[in-house]
Amino acid sequence: MSGAHARRATPARKLGSKKGGAKNDGAREGGSGKPRAGKGSASGVDLATEISASLVVFLVALPLCIGIAVASGVPAELGIISGVIGGLVVGAVRGSTLQVSGPAAGLAALVADTVTEHGVAMLGVIVLFSGILQIVLGVVRLGRMFQAISLAVVQGMLAGIGLPLMFSQLYPMADAKAPGVPFENIAGVPGLVADTAADPQAAIAAGLGAVTVALSFVWPKVPAPVRRFPAALVAVGIGIAVAALPGVDIRTLQVGNLADAVNMPGAEQFAGLADAGVLTAILTFTVIASAESLFTAAAVDRMHTGPRTRYNTELIAQGAGNTVAGVLGALPITAVVARSSANVQAGARTRISRVLHGVWLLAFALLLPQVLALVPISVLAGVLVHSGWKLLAPQEFPKMWRQDRGEFAVMTLTTLAITATALLEGVVIGLAAGVVLAALRMSRAVVRQDVADDTARVVVTGNATFLRLPRLIEALEAAAAAGLPRIRLDLLGVTHLDHACRTQVEEFTAQQRGAGVRVELLLPDLAGAPQARGGEPAEAPVSAGPGPNAEWFHLDTSVPTRDSLREWPGPAGS
């Protein structure tokens, strides 16, 4: 190594030294190694920028909070309450500095299903205990556990959330009611188009929704000064203006008093915890909300150079927010990419902006509720259709196909499973597929079998796990069927031998020796030197060389290439 290389390597060794010990816990949690003084720290806060950023986030959050509540089948006020909690409660905790929390489009379908099955009153209990469980997971430091989930499963989960969300919101875009489950919604689109074309008022509503979607797509390309106003807010302004025209009769929001919308769970709702379906919903909300929040945190960290997310602290913050939301009977809370990215792009550097956005939401809902009643439902549905498209991210499928076709299969299976069943079941199926794929890729064993003179030989190299057991059994049976006086089992090239394969080999050896066949068994010592078992009984102690009755000993631990497999006589498998 050159001197220059050595000098560059020195800091890396210091970062991992024991001396850093407990002091570096924040770094292990995602803390930034950069000094905190200056523009990004509390000592150098630009209050005007923080206030400006908070207003931008408020303008993005307002239509999303309302639209997600409507899509979830609950009063619009509950979406605003959750948005306020996401700002004032979650935003005040020092977990992630810049990401913003509130009701999320990714949970809209799950909330709608839960409300349909258990009622709005039970939503508070489910969200409450999900929050408590999140706090427990954060306290026991399992926040980073969610980062161990396969990226293919995560992308498949988001796509599986986005696809049904898009099709379910096509119906309120035309002031119609969605049929029900995702496949019914998809199948009903042609009929929806025909009905919309035949109804002038529905066509106006659908036109506003389409304009909203189009604005959402083209807005990133408009000039920067104009782009400071969120596309959703511009669409809401257009929708209000059109809805006020003479002769236009489209559905608008029905917004009441926030205090009247609070629905604190009582004894009857807590008694529902005995229902297995409620417990399943709590687990589902916990896993999905936690995963979405922490995945969002990782994405937001890539958008800025400030302090990194403390994952366990952030999980506790999300749990605190959901606990409060549950007590008030509001929607579940997660971190949201749209609001978080708007916060970063607006120049925020501290938690002040996200806390203030909650203040603006609360003030607007309390002081100007009549303005919300002017917003067309179709515009909010259009906002959510665009959110569903962003969650689906169709460009990720061909990208994954080019990178890894196995992971592409896991991603596609997860998406289809969620669409066909439900969120939790689909994620479990995707996780199981990911585990199977990983196990198959780890079980790369080559089993070779041939006959030479009076000896049937079986040679195994690589990772011999239970997934390769059928191929191993086939080779052993072929060796026994050869009817020769000697069998040689060479496993010295095996780098991992699990219990199933080892048991099969030893049982086969004992059976053949009992039948009078001379069997030489060469086993690897994965902790040290090679081991060999000669003609001694199976229970004989293992020696470092061949047994006393072994007539020859040959060590070949090289992993065979494809060319060598072609030259090897007899069948080969992998």
N, C-alpha and C positions, 0 to 999 in steps of 0.2 A: 504494500500500500504506500502510496506517495505521501509526502508530508502534507500536501494540500488536502488530500482525502482524509488523512488522520485528523486534521484540524476541523474539518466539517463534521466528522463523526462524533467529536467530543460532546457537543451540546446534547445530542440524542441520548448518550449514556447518562448524562446528568439528569435528564428528565425522568429516566426510569430508575434512578438510584433510590436506595432505602431512605436516604436522608430526607427525601421529599415527603415520604410516609403520609401521615394524616393530613399534612398541609395541602397535599395535592388532590384531596378527595373531590374538590370542586372541579378539577381538571378531568378526573375520571368520569365525573357526572356530565361532562360536556363543557366545562368552564373554559373560557378563553385564556390563552396564555399571554394576552396583551395587557398592558397597563390600563387601569380603569379610569385614570384621570383624563380630563379633557372633554371633548365634545360629547362623547358617548357616556359620560358618567354623571352622577348626581351633582358633582361640583361644577360641571360645565353645561348645565341644562339651558337650552334655548327655549324658553317658555312659549314664545310666539310660534315657533315651529311645532312644538308639541300640541298647542291648541289647534293650529291649522290642520295638523295630521288627524287629530281626534274628530274634527268636523268632517273630514273626508271619510274616515271610517264610519262615522255615524250615518252619512248619506248612503254608503254601501250597505250598511247593516239594516237600516230601516225597512226597505222593501224585502230584503231576504228574511228578516225575522217574521214579517207578516205573511209572506208567501209560504214559508216553511210551515207555519202554524196552520194555514188553510189547507196545504197539501197533506198535513198530518191528521186532518179531520177534527181539529180542536179550535176554540175561539182564537181570533187573531191576537187578543190581548195576552194570551199565554206566551206567544212568541216574543212579544215585546218584553214581558217580564223576564223571560230567560235571557234575552239580550242584555237587559239591565244587570242581571246577576253575573253574566259573563264579563261585563265590564267592571262592576263595583267589587265583586267578590274574587273571581278568578284573576282579574287584571291587577288586583292589589298584591297578589302573592308573588314572591320573587322566584318563579320557576323558569319561565321563558319570558324574556324582556319584551319582545315585540310581537309575539303571536297573539291574536285576538280570538276570544271564545264567545260562543253563543249557540243558538239552535242551528243544527247542521242539516243540509239537504240530504246527506248520506243516511240519516236516521229517519227521514220523513216516512218512508214506506214501512219501516219497522214500527214506528209509533202509530201509524194508521192501522196496521194489523192488530197491534196491542189494544188500541182503543176500541176497535170493532169487537175483539174477543172478550175483553175484560171491562171495558167502559172507561170513561174519562176519569172517574173517581179513583180507579185503581192505578192510574198513571203516576200519581204522586208517590204512592208506596213503592212502586217499582223503581222510580228515579231516585227516591230517598235511599233505598238500600243499595242501589248501584253505586251511589256516591260514597256511602259508608265503606263498601267493599273496595272502591278505588283508593280511599284513604288508607285502608289496611295494606293494600298492595304497595302503596308508596312507602309506608312506615317500615315494612319488612324489606324494602329496597328491591322490589321486583319491577321497577319502572323500565329498566333496560331489557327485561325479558321479552318485551314486545318487539324489540329490534331483531330478535332471532327468527322471526317469521319470514318465510321465503318471500322474496320480492314478487315472484310470479303469483303467489297466493294473494298478496296485498293488492297488486294491480288487478287481479281477477275479482277480488272483493269489491274494489271501487267500481270496476266495470259492471259487476253484477248489481250494484246499487244504482248506478247511473242509467242503465238500460231500462229497467222498469220505471224509474222516475220520469224519464223522458216520455214514455208512452202513457203513463198515468196522467201527466200534465197536459197532454194534447187535448184532452176532453174539457177541462176547465178553460183552456184557451179559446174554446168555441162555446163557452157557457153551457156545457153539457156535463153529465155525470158519468164517470168512468164505470165500466161494467163490473170490475172486480180484480181478479188475480192477473198477474202480468200477461200470461198468454191470451187471456180473454181480451185484455186491453189492446194487445197487438193485433189480434184477429178482428177486432171491431173497428179498426182505423178506416177501412174502405167505407163502411156504413156511416161513420162519423163525417167523412168528407162529403158524402152525398147529402146527409142531413144539413150540414153547414151551408152547402151551396143553395139549398132550397129555402133557407131562412135568412132574410136580409140582416136581422139583428145579430144572429150568430156569425154571419160573415164579417160584420163590422168588428165583433169581438175577436174573431180569429185573425183578422187583419192587424189589429193592435198587437196581438200576441206575436204574429210573424214579424212585425216591425221591431218589437222588443228583441226577439232572437237575432234578427239581422244587425241591429245596433250593437248588440253584445259582441258579435263576431268582428265587426268592422271598427269598433271603437279604438282598439289599440293602434290603429293606423291614422287616426285623425291627428291634427296638430296638437302639440303638447299643451298649450294654454287651454284649449277646449277639453282636452282629455283629463284635466284635473277634476272635472265634474263626472261622477260615475255614470256609466251607460244606463244602469238601472234607474237612476234618478231622472235622467233625461226621458227615458221611456215612460216613467210614471207621470212626468209633466205632460207629455204628449197625450197619454191616456186620459188624464183628467180633462184636458182641453177638448178632446173628441167626445168624451162622455157627456160634457156640458152642452153640446150642440143640440139644437131643436130636432126632434124626431129620433134621436138616439136613445135606445132603451137597453142598456147592457148591465150586467151584474156588477155591483161595486161592493166594497168591504162594508161589513156591519161591525163597527167597533164600539164597545161600551166602556164602562169605567174599569180601570185596572183593579181597583180594590174589590169590585164585584166579581171579577174573574178568578180571584184567588180561591182555591178549593183545597183547603187543608185536609189531609186524610184523617179519618176517625177510626173508632174501634172496629167498625164493620169492615173497613178497608184493610186494617192490620190483620184481621181474622183471615183475610184472603191469602195470607202467606202460607196457609196450609195447602193451597192449591199448587200442584206440581207445575202447572202451566205458568203461574206467576213466578215461581222460583226459576224456571227456565228463562223467562223474560228478563229477570234481574241479571242472571248470568250473561245473557246475550247482550243486554245494554252495557254491562260492565266491560266485556271484552271488546265490543265494537267501538264504544266511545273512547276507551283507553287507547286502543290501537290507532284510531283515527287521529286522536290528539297528539300522540307521540310521533306518529309518522309525519304529521303536519309540522311538528316542532323541528324534526330533522330537515324538512324541506325549507322552512323559514330560516333556519340557521345558515343555509347555503345562500340566502339572499342578502346577508349583511355581514359585517366584520365585527360586530359588537360582542357582548358576553354570550357564551353558548348556553343552551338549555340545560338545566339541572333536572334530569328526567324524573327522579323520584319525587323531588319537590313539586314539579309540574303535575305529576299524577295526584299528589295530595291536593294541589290547588283545584284540579278538575273535580276531584271528589268532594271538596268543600262546596264548590259551585253546584254540583248535582244534589248534594244534601239539602242545601237551601232551596233549590228549585223543587225538590221533592216535597219539602215541607209546605211550599206554596202551591203545589199541584201543577207546576209548570212543565215545559218541555225539557228533555235532557239536553245537556250542554256538552259540546266538544270544541276543540280548536278548529278554526275554519280558515282555509287557504285564501279565499277571496278577500276577506277582511284583513287577514294578516299581511298579505302582499300589498294591499292598499296602504296599510300602516307603514310598511317599510318604504314604499315608493314615495310616500308623502314626506319622508324625511324624519320620522320619529326616531328617537334615540333612547327613550326611557319608558317606564310603565305609565307615565302620566297620560299619554295619549289614549291608551286603551281604557284607563279608568274614566277619563273624561267622556269618552264616547258613550259609556253607560249613563253618565249624567245627562247628556243631551237626549238619549233615548227616553229616559224617564221624564225629563222636562217636556219634551214634545208630546208624549202620550198624555200627560196630565193637563197641559195648557192648550194644545191644539188637536184634540181628538176628532173634531169635525172635519179637519183636512183629510184624515185617513179614510173617512167615509166616502170621499170622492174618487178613491183609487179603484180602477177597474180590476176585477179578478183576473181577467185574461192577460193583463200586463204582468202581474205577479207570476202567473203560470208560465209566461214566456221567459221570465227570469230563471225559473226553475228548469225549464227545458234546456236552456243554455248550460245551467249548472250540471244537469244530467249528462250532457254531451261532454263536458270537461271531465266528469268522473269516468265516463266510458272510455275516453281517450282512444279512439279507434286506431290512431297511428301507432300505438304501442304494440298492437298485435303483429303487424308485419315486421316491426323492429325486433320483437322477441323471436319471431320465426327465424330471422336471419342470425340472431345471436345464439339461440339454444332451442332446438325443436322440442326437447323434453320439457323444458320450462314453459314453452308455448302451450304444450298439451295441458300442463297443470293450470296455467292461466285461463285457458279456454274452458276447461272442465269446471273450474271454480265459478266462472261467470255464468255458465249454463245451469249449474247446480243451484246457484242462488236464485236465478230467474225462475227455475222450475219448482223449487221448494220454498225455502225461506233463508234469511240471512245466516242464522246460526248453522243450520244444516248444511248450507252451501259452503260456508267457511270450513266446517269440520271435514267435509268431503275434499275440499282443496288441500287442507293440511295433510290429510291421509295420503292423498296422491303425491304431495311433495315428499313425504317421508318414504313412500314406496320408491319414488324415483331416486332419492338419495341412497337408499339401501341397495337398489339395483346397481347403481354406479359404484358403490363401495365393494360390491361382491363381484369383482372381476377375477374370476378363477378360471384357469385352463386345465382341463382334465384330458389326459392322453392315455390311450390303452392300445397295446399291441401284443403280439406273440413272437418270441424269439427262442428258437430251439425248444427246450422243455420247460420254458418259463413264460407265464402270462404276467405282463407288466402293466402297472397303473401308476402314472406320474401326475401329481397335482401341483400346480404353482399358483401363486396369487392369494386372494382372500377367499378362504373356504368358509362360507356361511350357509345357513339353512336355505337361503334362496338358491344355492347351487347344489343342494342335496339330491334332487332328482337326477341330475347329470352324473353325480358321483355314484349313486346307487346303480345306475345303468352301466357304468364302467366296471364296477365291482361284480355285478351279475354276469357281465360278459367274460370277465376273467375267470370266474368260477365255472361258467359253461364251457370254457375251452377244454376242461378235463385234463389239464397237465399236472404233473406232480409238484410243481413249484409255482408260487405266486409271489411277486415282489410289489409291495406298495411303497412308493417313494413320495413322501410328503415333505421332503427337506426344503423344497422351494416355496413352501407355504408361508406367507407373512402373517396371516391371521387364521386360526383354526377355532371355530366356535364349538360349543358343547355338542350340538346336534351332529355335526360332521365327525367330530372325534369319536363320539359314542357309536356312530354307524360303522366307522372303520374298525374300531376295537371289537365290536360285536361280530363283524364279518370275519375278522382274524381268528377269533375264538372258535367260531363255527367251522371254519375251514380246517383249522388245526385239529379240531375234534373229529373231523372226517378223514384225517390222515394226510392232509395236504401240507407241504412244508411252506410256511408263509414267513417272509421277511418283511417286517414293518419298520420303516424308517420315518420317525417323527421329528419335527423341528422342535428345538428348545428356543422358544421365542424370547426367553430371558437370557440366553447364553449359548452354549455350544450345542451342536446337533446331537440328537439322541437316536439310538437305533434299538430295535427290538428284533432279535433273531428268532431262533427256533425254540426259545424258552416259552413256558406257559405265559398267558396274558397277564397273570398276577405277579410275574417276576419283576424285580426292581429294574428300572431303566438304567442302562450304562451309557457311557459316553461314546462307545463304539458298537460294532455289531456283536450280537450274542454269540455264545460259544458254538452254536450249531449253524451259524450263517456261513455259507460257502464262498460268498463274495460280498464286497462292499463297494458301492460306487456313489460318489457325491457329485450331484449336478444341481446347483441351486439357481442357475441362470433362468431368467424368464424367457420363454420361447417367443420367437418372432413369428410373424405370419408365414415367412418363407420356411422356417424350420418346421412349422406345423404341416406345410405341404409335403415336406420330405419325410415326415414321420409316418411309418406304415400303420395302417389301421385307422379307426375312426377317431376324430378329434372334436372337442366341444368347448364351448366357453360360456 
